[in-house]
Amino acid sequence: MYDLVVIGGGSAGYSAAMTSLDYKKKICIIEKGQFGGLCILKGCMPSKTLIHSARVSEVIKNADKYGVNISGKVTFDVPKLINRKNRIIKGFADYRLKNIKKNKKNIDLIYGEAKFISKNEVKVNNKIIKGKNFLISTGSKTTPSPFKDLNEIGYITSNEALELKKLPKSMAFLGGGPVALEMAYYFSNLGVKCYVIQRGDHLLGANDEDLAIVVENSFRKNGIDVYTCTDLKKFYKKNGKKVIIFDHNKKKKKLEVDEIFLGFGRSPNVDTLDLQTTNMKLDEKGTPKLNPYLQTSVKNIYVAGDSNALLEVVNVAVEHGRVAAKNMFRKKEKIDYHKFPMAVFCHPEVAWIGLTEKEAEEKKLKVKIGKLLYEDLGKAVCYGEEEGFIKFIVDKKTDRILGVAIVGHMASDIIHEAVPLLYYKATLKDLNNMQHIHPTFGEIYSYIVEEML
């Protein structure tokens, strides 16, 4: 009997296995597909590889702004781009697999689909695997279309988009979340005419509206049509095109495109595990109910990563795996989700950590909001990257920094200065005592604190 059976070898499962090794435990990892997980195979790494190619294209197209003359039309070798991406992600996946094999005395890796037959047993390839503890880390799958007529004419998700070697002339992106925006940015900068259709009144609906407005304006300026406040009505095919009928600000609109990208998010991939055999308590969507320690109602079964739908990003999944293993074998630990930095990798980038302005308003907290525009930052002006701003959410009484949000060039990198600020409960005065290099994008922190004190 194993001390831990991990179902799913992605970031959460891998993290739990590596943590359990520190506790001298015997582990079995069960993986039904290619080893590596969503982030490496179909998420973070392949998408960012492609997005960087798109960014290179955008920079070249705007080279004349910097006094650099590019003769001729920018063209794309898309198969070469995809092949480069595949080589890179293979390297990442191989490295992770190598680490598992390096610890083969303590970790057994089994390929196949696991199904629970009791709270201490799963069946894989007609073989019964027994465990004292189980971690469900099966990741997520793209949320399917709720529209019957869209299903009939067909669409693609991020899975297919990352493999396209022949690009359509036009694409509509249904949804205004991070994945849809990143893919719209990528395809647009490779010459595809892109349309983003968002139901809510702004993109990135869970975030503050002022961040989304910068992205919306930038997208429109660069040829991406953005429709917010929409209601999808009908889909059909005509003359080889896919037709979308929708209301936009209560007025009927019609779009004809070559391809439709569905970006309605992701759902926990747990429906094939036969969880009912464990008598586990599930919610209305069939997802396990968890306590604050990532533990299900069946005390020896935990859920980590995208499969618990708590916060579907890889840095959270890694922490889930570590904490779940610690909670099985050591002292119980809870996770503070406000400590995780998050980002969207279109251009301009969007990044945030901690409390948002929207949350502060909903909770009726007494805060003050500070904002400094990129156009007031010397390095941004030198680089011609004046789009965007940094925003602080600060406790009105104590001046403690509760949240930071950035939209603009390098936002995903410079958000990291905010991580220790929140972790150590720093105040504006603390930040004011810290030195920054001039000129840098990170220097924006010193400018905003001067404005707020």
C-alpha positions in Angstrom: 0.0 0.0 0.0 1.3 3.4 -1.0 1.5 6.3 1.5 0.2 8.6 -1.3 -1.5 7.9 -4.7 -1.5 10.9 -6.9 -4.0 10.9 -9.7 -2.7 13.3 -12.4 0.9 14.2 -13.1 0.5 17.9 -13.7 1.9 20.8 -11.6 -0.2 20.0 -8.5 0.4 16.3 -8.5 4.1 16.7 -9.3 4.5 19.2 -6.4 2.7 16.9 -4.0 4.9 14.0 -5.0 8.1 16.0 -4.6 7.0 17.3 -1.2 6.1 13.8 0.0 9.6 12.6 -0.9 10.9 15.0 1.8 8.7 13.1 4.3 10.2 9.7 3.1 6.9 8.5 1.7 6.2 5.9 -0.9 4.3 7.4 -3.8 2.4 6.3 -6.9 1.6 8.7 -9.7 -1.1 7.7 -12.2 -1.3 9.7 -15.4 -3.8 8.8 -18.2 -2.2 11.0 -20.9 1.2 12.5 -21.8 3.2 13.3 -18.7 3.6 17.0 -17.9 0.3 18.6 -17.1 -1.8 21.4 -18.6 0.7 24.2 -18.0 3.5 22.5 -19.9 1.5 20.8 -22.6 -1.5 22.9 -23.4 -1.3 26.1 -21.2 1.3 28.5 -19.9 4.4 27.4 -21.7 3.1 26.8 -25.2 0.9 29.8 -25.2 3.6 32.2 -23.9 6.0 30.8 -26.5 3.6 31.7 -29.3 2.7 35.0 -27.8 6.3 36.0 -27.7 6.5 35.4 -31.5 3.4 37.6 -31.8 5.1 40.3 -29.7 8.2 40.2 -31.9 5.9 40.7 -34.9 4.2 43.7 -33.2 7.6 45.3 -32.4 8.8 44.8 -36.0 5.7 46.3 -37.4 6.2 49.4 -35.3 10.0 49.6 -35.9 9.7 52.9 -37.8 8.5 54.6 -34.6 12.0 53.9 -33.2 13.9 55.0 -36.3 14.4 51.5 -37.5 13.5 50.9 -41.1 12.2 47.4 -42.1 12.0 46.9 -45.8 9.3 44.6 -47.2 6.3 42.9 -45.7 6.4 41.0 -42.5 5.6 37.3 -43.2 5.1 34.3 -41.0 6.4 30.7 -41.1 3.6 29.3 -38.8 4.7 25.7 -39.1 8.2 26.7 -37.9 6.7 28.7 -35.1 4.6 25.7 -34.0 7.5 23.3 -34.3 9.6 25.6 -32.1 6.9 25.6 -29.5 6.6 21.8 -29.6 10.4 21.4 -29.1 10.3 23.8 -26.2 7.4 22.1 -24.3 8.9 18.7 -25.0 12.0 19.8 -23.1 10.0 21.0 -20.2 8.0 17.8 -20.1 11.1 15.6 -20.4 12.8 17.4 -17.6 9.8 16.8 -15.2 9.6 13.2 -16.2 13.4 12.8 -15.7 12.9 14.1 -12.1 10.3 11.4 -11.5 12.4 8.6 -12.9 15.4 9.9 -10.8 13.3 9.0 -7.7 12.0 5.7 -9.0 12.9 4.0 -5.7 10.2 6.1 -4.0 7.9 7.0 -6.9 6.1 4.6 -9.2 4.7 6.1 -12.4 1.7 4.2 -14.0 0.0 5.3 -17.2 -3.7 4.7 -17.4 -7.1 6.0 -16.3 -7.9 5.7 -12.6 -11.3 5.0 -11.2 -12.1 4.8 -7.5 -13.5 1.5 -6.2 -13.3 2.5 -2.5 -11.8 5.2 -0.4 -8.5 3.4 -0.4 -8.4 1.8 -3.8 -8.4 2.8 -7.5 -8.4 0.5 -10.5 -6.0 1.2 -13.4 -5.6 -1.0 -16.4 -7.5 -3.8 -14.5 -5.0 -3.5 -11.6 -6.0 -2.4 -8.1 -3.8 0.3 -6.6 -4.1 0.8 -2.8 -3.2 3.9 -0.9 -3.4 5.4 2.6 -3.9 8.8 1.0 -5.1 10.0 -2.4 -4.6 13.3 -4.2 -6.9 14.1 -7.1 -5.0 16.4 -9.4 -6.5 15.6 -12.7 -6.6 19.2 -13.9 -9.3 20.8 -15.9 -10.9 20.6 -19.4 -12.3 23.4 -21.6 -15.9 24.2 -20.8 -18.0 23.1 -23.7 -20.4 25.3 -25.7 -23.9 25.6 -24.3 -25.2 26.5 -27.8 -26.5 23.6 -29.9 -26.2 25.5 -33.2 -22.6 26.4 -32.3 -21.8 22.8 -31.7 -23.3 21.9 -35.1 -21.1 24.4 -37.0 -18.0 23.7 -34.9 -15.4 25.8 -33.0 -11.9 25.5 -31.6 -10.6 25.9 -28.1 -7.1 26.8 -26.8 -6.2 23.1 -27.3 -6.6 23.3 -31.1 -5.5 27.0 -31.4 -2.1 26.1 -30.0 -1.6 23.6 -32.9 -2.9 25.5 -35.9 -0.3 25.6 -38.7 -2.6 27.1 -41.2 -4.2 30.3 -40.0 -7.8 31.4 -40.8 -8.3 34.9 -42.3 -10.7 35.9 -39.5 -11.6 34.6 -36.0 -14.2 35.5 -33.4 -13.3 35.0 -29.8 -16.3 34.2 -27.5 -15.4 35.4 -24.0 -13.2 38.1 -22.6 -11.2 36.2 -20.1 -7.4 35.7 -20.0 -7.1 32.8 -22.5 -9.4 34.4 -25.1 -7.5 37.7 -24.9 -4.0 36.1 -25.1 -5.1 34.1 -28.1 -6.7 37.1 -29.8 -3.5 39.0 -29.3 -1.5 36.1 -30.8 -3.6 35.6 -33.9 -4.1 39.3 -34.6 -0.3 39.9 -34.7 0.0 37.0 -37.1 -2.3 38.8 -39.5 -5.7 37.3 -38.6 -8.6 39.7 -38.3 -9.9 39.2 -34.8 -13.1 40.0 -33.0 -13.7 39.7 -29.2 -17.2 39.2 -28.0 -17.7 39.6 -24.3 -21.1 39.3 -22.5 -20.2 41.7 -19.6 -19.6 45.4 -19.7 -15.9 45.1 -19.9 -13.1 42.5 -20.6 -11.6 40.5 -17.7 -15.0 40.7 -15.9 -13.6 39.6 -12.5 -11.0 42.4 -12.5 -11.3 46.2 -12.1 -12.8 48.0 -15.1 -10.0 50.6 -15.4 -7.5 47.8 -16.1 -9.7 46.3 -18.8 -10.3 49.7 -20.5 -6.6 50.0 -21.3 -6.6 46.6 -22.9 -9.8 47.3 -24.8 -8.4 50.6 -26.2 -5.1 49.0 -27.1 -6.8 46.1 -28.9 -9.0 48.4 -30.9 -6.1 50.7 -31.8 -4.3 47.6 -33.2 -7.2 46.3 -35.3 -9.0 43.9 -32.9 -12.7 44.7 -32.8 -14.0 44.4 -29.2 -17.7 44.1 -28.4 -18.8 44.2 -24.8 -22.4 44.2 -23.4 -23.4 41.4 -25.8 -25.9 38.6 -25.9 -25.2 35.7 -28.3 -28.3 34.7 -30.2 -27.6 32.4 -33.2 -24.9 30.5 -35.1 -25.0 29.1 -38.6 -22.9 28.5 -41.7 -23.2 30.4 -45.0 -21.0 30.3 -48.1 -18.2 28.6 -46.1 -18.3 31.2 -43.3 -19.4 30.8 -39.7 -22.0 33.4 -38.9 -22.6 34.8 -35.4 -25.8 36.8 -34.6 -25.6 38.7 -31.3 -27.0 41.8 -29.6 -24.5 44.5 -28.8 -25.8 47.3 -26.5 -29.2 45.9 -27.4 -28.7 46.3 -31.1 -28.5 43.4 -33.5 -25.1 42.6 -34.9 -23.9 40.0 -37.5 -20.4 38.7 -37.9 -19.1 36.3 -40.6 -15.7 34.7 -39.8 -13.6 31.7 -40.8 -13.3 30.3 -37.3 -14.8 30.7 -33.8 -12.7 30.4 -30.6 -14.6 29.4 -27.6 -13.2 30.9 -24.4 -15.8 30.1 -21.7 -13.2 29.0 -19.2 -12.4 25.6 -17.9 -14.1 23.0 -15.7 -12.6 20.4 -13.2 -11.8 17.2 -14.9 -13.2 14.8 -12.3 -16.2 13.2 -13.9 -14.5 9.9 -14.9 -13.1 9.1 -11.4 -16.3 7.3 -10.1 -16.1 9.5 -7.0 -19.5 8.2 -5.9 -17.9 4.9 -4.9 -16.2 6.7 -2.0 -19.4 8.4 -0.7 -17.7 11.7 -1.1 -19.8 14.9 -0.8 -20.0 16.7 -4.2 -21.4 20.1 -5.1 -24.1 20.6 -7.8 -21.5 20.4 -10.6 -20.0 17.1 -9.3 -16.9 18.8 -7.9 -15.7 17.5 -4.5 -16.5 19.8 -1.5 -13.4 20.7 0.4 -12.5 22.1 3.8 -9.9 24.9 4.1 -7.1 22.2 4.0 -8.0 20.9 0.5 -9.5 17.8 2.1 -12.7 16.2 0.9 -15.4 14.8 3.1 -13.5 11.5 2.8 -10.6 12.3 5.1 -7.8 10.6 3.2 -8.7 12.1 -0.2 -7.5 15.6 -1.1 -8.0 17.7 -4.3 -5.4 20.1 -5.7 -4.9 22.3 -8.7 -7.5 23.0 -11.4 -9.5 20.0 -10.4 -10.8 21.8 -7.3 -11.8 25.0 -9.3 -10.6 27.3 -6.5 -8.1 29.3 -8.5 -7.0 27.9 -11.9 -3.4 29.1 -12.3 -0.2 27.1 -12.1 1.4 28.9 -9.2 -1.7 28.1 -7.2 -1.6 24.5 -8.3 2.0 24.1 -7.2 1.1 25.5 -3.8 -1.9 23.3 -3.6 0.2 20.2 -4.2 2.8 21.3 -1.5 0.1 22.2 1.1 -2.0 19.1 0.4 1.0 16.8 1.0 1.9 18.7 4.1 -1.6 18.4 5.4 -1.6 14.7 4.9 1.7 14.1 6.7 2.5 17.1 8.9 0.7 20.0 10.5 -2.4 21.4 8.8 -2.0 24.6 6.8 -4.5 26.9 5.0 -3.9 28.9 1.8 -4.2 32.6 1.6 -5.3 33.2 -2.0 -4.6 36.9 -1.8 -0.8 36.2 -1.8 -0.7 34.9 -5.3 0.3 37.3 -8.1 -1.7 36.8 -11.3 -1.2 37.9 -14.9 -2.7 38.1 -18.4 0.0 37.9 -21.1 -1.5 39.9 -24.0 0.1 43.3 -24.7 -0.3 45.5 -22.7 0.0 42.9 -19.9 -2.3 42.9 -16.9 -1.1 41.8 -13.5 -2.4 42.0 -9.9 -2.0 40.7 -6.4 -4.0 41.1 -3.2 -7.2 43.1 -2.8 -8.7 44.7 -5.9 -10.5 48.0 -5.9 -13.7 46.2 -6.8 -13.4 43.9 -3.7 -12.6 46.9 -1.5 -15.8 48.6 -2.7 -17.9 45.4 -2.2 -16.5 44.9 1.3 -17.0 48.6 2.1 -13.4 48.8 3.3 -11.9 52.2 4.1 -9.1 52.4 1.6 -7.4 55.0 -0.5 -6.5 54.4 -4.2 -3.3 55.6 -5.8 -2.6 55.5 -9.5 0.4 56.5 -11.6 0.4 56.4 -15.4 3.1 54.8 -17.5 3.3 58.1 -19.4 4.8 59.6 -16.2 7.5 56.9 -16.1 10.8 57.8 -17.8 11.7 54.3 -19.0 8.2 53.8 -20.4 8.5 57.0 -22.4 12.0 56.0 -23.7 10.6 52.7 -24.8 7.4 54.1 -26.3 5.4 52.0 -23.9 3.2 54.7 -22.4 0.0 52.6 -22.3 -1.2 51.7 -18.8 -0.7 52.4 -15.1 0.1 51.0 -11.7 -2.6 51.1 -9.0 -2.3 50.7 -5.2 -5.1 49.8 -2.8 -4.0 51.0 0.7 -5.6 50.9 4.1 -6.7 54.4 4.9 -5.8 54.3 8.6 -2.5 52.4 8.6 -1.2 53.0 5.1 -0.6 49.2 4.7 -0.5 48.1 1.1 -3.5 45.7 0.5 -3.3 45.3 -3.2 -1.4 46.2 -6.4 -2.6 46.1 -10.0 -0.6 46.9 -13.1 -1.6 47.2 -16.8 1.2 47.9 -19.2 4.5 46.7 -20.5 6.2 44.1 -18.4 3.4 44.1 -15.8 3.8 40.3 -15.2 7.4 40.9 -14.2 7.2 44.1 -12.1 4.2 42.8 -10.1 6.7 40.7 -8.3 7.9 43.6 -6.2 4.5 43.7 -4.7 4.7 40.1 -3.5 7.0 40.8 -0.5 5.2 44.1 0.1 2.0 42.2 0.8 3.7 39.2 2.4 5.4 41.3 5.0 2.5 43.7 5.4 4.5 46.7 4.3 3.2 50.3 4.5 3.7 53.2 2.1 6.4 54.4 4.4 8.3 51.1 4.2 8.2 51.2 0.5 9.4 54.8 0.5 12.6 53.7 2.2 13.4 51.2 -0.5 15.7 52.2 -3.4 15.1 51.6 -7.1 17.3 51.7 -10.1 16.7 54.6 -12.5 15.5 54.3 -15.2 13.5 51.0 -14.9 9.9 50.0 -15.2 10.1 48.7 -11.6 10.9 52.3 -10.5 7.2 53.0 -10.9 6.8 51.8 -7.3 8.9 54.7 -6.0 6.9 57.2 -8.0 3.5 56.1 -6.9 4.5 56.0 -3.2 5.7 59.6 -3.5 2.3 60.5 -4.9 0.4 58.8 -2.1 2.4 59.9 1.0 
